[in-house]
Amino acid sequence: MEELLSEKPREECAVIGVYNHPEAARVAYQGLFALQHRGQEASGIASSNGKQLFRHVDMGLVADVFSDATIFDRLKGSLAIGHNRYSTTGSSMKVNAQPLVVNSKDGPWAISHNGNFVNSHLLRTQLEAEGSLFQTTTDTEIVLHLAARSRKTDIVSRLKEALEKIQGAYSMVIATRQKLVAVRDPHGFRPLCLGKRGDSYIVASETCAFDLVGADFIREINPGEILLINENQLYSTYLQPRVDRRACIFEFIYFSRPDSFIFGHAVDKIRRKFGKVLALEQPAEADIVVSVPDSSNTAALGYSHTSGIKFEIGLIRNHYIGRTFILPDQTMRDLKTLFKFNPVQGVIENRRIVIVDDSIVRGTTLRQLTKMFRRAGAREVHVRVSSPPIRYPCYYGMDFPTPEELVAGKQSIDEVRNYIQADSLGYLSLEGLLSAIPDGNLGFCTACFDGEYPILPENAISKFHLEVPIVS
Ligand code: SF4
């Protein structure tokens, strides 16, 4: 695929489930709209009227995929699940758009998945050798094939049997004709939240979806939990053995929206604290703080607050480009930052600037930005980053480039500074990052910074066992 405009790591997906709402598909649509930042390649909804499943998926943004209002007349029923996709496994094509819907021996199932399995190649090869015919190239379909082979009679037991064989990151929602199931992997890499609106239950990747649909946040789906919603009751079961939580710390740094509440905390508060700790660890002599909008705004405000250096809007972002804006050749790609950002000369001129960015991946955007600021008359350009250097790939669903392409993968901090042409460069330390989260020493994945992987792709298949179901 051609390089896209964004050089940030890309989130792989958003999921939503709606139970017991007369216009479930419309509510799912609203939720997907709020979760658009987690995936912009494709979107889809599957609904059930209790007898039949209906589905509409297509490539594109939520508003484009559902631009024809008559689609909702066809997405009947009071139960629906939805999905926004950014492909990290499987190609970017309509056949891989979710929810996937299949017919099983006890009727149709629909599934939406956020995350990546680390043993999908092995499982798929085994399943194909035993005669399974895959319709897509996504790892999500493996769950359906494994569950279809189970001899258990209820959906939760069949899912458990399938998940016993799967390792990796998954927050998913599954719909049958009458039931909604929400599942989070034992490490809890990706967020998944439960909300309620009147008599309806909503499950969503992030709580910002609840605000748009008017639902109240109840709680998060716990790591390893399988939550069944049926006949307006919640039934909760846990995969065994219980393992330590390893929530993705990058959700706080960049992926999740600042108005969401995930992993027990408001994202805005944590992100702001990253900026505050960064200011203590990496002070700068400067006149103004400028953020790389929008994802760095909150950390930049934190930096400004603690350093006492005034925050200014010195960089304007073009919001109308879209994430699928393709730059056809190298010359165009070199111009990509110009398409996206423009400095405010009156703010920048004759000033010493601290640019706060949430992360550096390839460094190409920051290199262009420092040039832009100097052209706009900046006296000095200092770069501060509210996360540690990214040195390792992510196996759990984030689309980082290879270590060779990561600017900090093989280079020292001074070499990175030289590459981005900054007067100084300072990253938040890993200790500083974790100290900014009240329970930061407990249960976060930091593998892209320190290479400490909770599960390696080549790990042997672990065994999860059923626990006595808890009714909550
Ligand atoms: S490797 Fe990094 S991006 Fe991937 S799950 Fe861990 S913290 Fe998140």
Residues whose N, C-alpha, C, O or C-beta is under 5 A from the ligand:
A	BS01	SF4	C248 I249 F250 P393 C394 Y395 Y396 M398 C445 T446 A447 C448
